[in-house]
Amino acid sequence: MGVIRWILYIVVLIGVLALAYYATKWIAGVPTLSQTSRNIRILEKVMIGKDSYLLIVKVQDKVMMLSATPGGITKLEDLEEYIEAPKNSTQDFGKVFLQQLKKRNRRDKS
């Protein structure tokens, strides 16, 4: 009887651990009220270094590029146009970034 009881305890412990694991995964995937907004959206986010990101953000009707580092957030550029890649596209961020820079250079020369 003692062995069966220990096996039951181990099975229950494994079940509780599995339930806790899946519950934390589910909670992490559900956005909280502080993470949702009607006026601010992060369109793209790319890690460029340890704790450093380039972000394309839409605030109401304005699209801008930001850099986020542990030292703060800096506005890099207002984007006059933003072309969202299709969801199944595998476009390289570097190529899109170079296209935006070329457009900006052409605009500055005009």
C-alpha positions as CSV (number, residue, x, y, z in Angstrom):
1,M,0.0,0.0,0.0
2,G,2.9,2.4,0.7
3,V,4.4,2.1,-2.8
4,I,1.1,2.8,-4.5
5,R,0.6,5.8,-2.3
6,W,4.1,7.2,-3.3
7,I,3.4,6.6,-7.0
8,L,0.1,8.4,-6.6
9,Y,1.9,11.4,-4.9
10,I,4.4,11.5,-7.7
11,V,1.7,11.4,-10.4
12,V,-0.2,14.2,-8.6
13,L,3.0,16.3,-8.3
14,I,3.8,15.9,-12.0
15,G,0.2,16.9,-12.8
16,V,0.4,20.0,-10.7
17,L,3.7,21.0,-12.2
18,A,2.3,20.5,-15.7
19,L,-0.8,22.5,-14.9
20,A,1.3,25.3,-13.4
21,Y,3.6,25.3,-16.5
22,Y,0.7,25.6,-19.0
23,A,-1.1,28.2,-16.8
24,T,1.9,30.5,-16.9
25,K,2.3,30.1,-20.6
26,W,-1.4,31.0,-21.1
27,I,-1.2,34.0,-18.7
28,A,1.9,35.3,-20.5
29,G,0.1,35.1,-23.9
30,V,-3.0,37.1,-22.7
31,P,-2.5,40.9,-23.0
32,T,-3.4,42.9,-20.0
33,L,-5.2,46.2,-20.0
34,S,-1.9,48.1,-19.7
35,Q,-0.6,46.4,-22.9
36,T,-3.5,47.2,-25.1
37,S,-4.2,50.6,-26.6
38,R,-6.5,52.0,-29.3
39,N,-4.1,54.9,-30.2
40,I,-0.6,53.3,-29.9
41,R,0.6,50.2,-31.8
42,I,4.0,48.7,-32.2
43,L,4.1,47.8,-35.9
44,E,7.6,46.3,-35.9
45,K,10.3,45.6,-33.4
46,V,13.8,44.4,-34.1
47,M,16.6,43.6,-31.6
48,I,19.8,45.4,-32.7
49,G,21.9,44.6,-29.6
50,K,21.6,43.4,-26.0
51,D,18.6,45.3,-24.7
52,S,18.5,47.6,-27.7
53,Y,15.7,47.7,-30.2
54,L,14.5,49.6,-33.3
55,L,10.8,50.1,-33.3
56,I,8.3,51.3,-35.9
57,V,5.4,52.7,-33.9
58,K,2.0,54.1,-35.0
59,V,0.6,56.8,-32.6
60,Q,-2.8,57.8,-33.8
61,D,-2.1,58.6,-37.5
62,K,1.6,59.2,-37.3
63,V,4.2,56.5,-37.9
64,M,7.7,57.0,-36.5
65,M,10.9,55.0,-35.9
66,L,12.2,54.8,-32.4
67,S,15.2,53.3,-30.7
68,A,14.8,51.8,-27.3
69,T,17.8,51.2,-25.0
70,P,18.2,50.8,-21.3
71,G,19.2,54.5,-21.3
72,G,15.9,55.6,-22.7
73,I,13.7,55.9,-25.9
74,T,14.8,58.2,-28.7
75,K,12.6,59.3,-31.7
76,L,14.7,58.7,-34.8
77,E,12.4,59.7,-37.7
78,D,8.8,60.4,-38.6
79,L,8.0,58.1,-41.5
80,E,5.8,59.7,-44.2
81,E,4.7,56.3,-45.4
82,Y,4.8,52.9,-44.0
83,I,4.2,49.8,-46.2
84,E,3.2,46.9,-44.0
85,A,4.6,43.6,-45.3
86,P,2.2,40.7,-45.7
87,K,1.9,38.4,-42.7
88,N,3.5,35.5,-44.5
89,S,6.3,37.6,-46.0
90,T,9.9,37.0,-45.0
91,Q,11.2,40.5,-46.0
92,D,14.5,41.4,-44.4
93,F,14.3,44.4,-42.1
94,G,17.6,45.6,-43.4
95,K,16.3,45.8,-47.0
96,V,13.2,47.7,-45.9
97,F,15.3,50.0,-43.8
98,L,17.6,50.8,-46.7
99,Q,14.6,51.5,-48.9
100,Q,13.2,54.0,-46.4
101,L,16.7,55.7,-46.1
102,K,16.9,56.0,-49.9
103,K,13.4,57.6,-50.0
104,R,14.5,60.0,-47.3
105,N,17.7,60.9,-49.2
106,R,15.7,61.5,-52.4
107,R,13.3,63.7,-50.4
108,D,16.1,65.7,-48.8
109,K,17.8,66.3,-52.2
110,S,14.6,67.7,-53.7
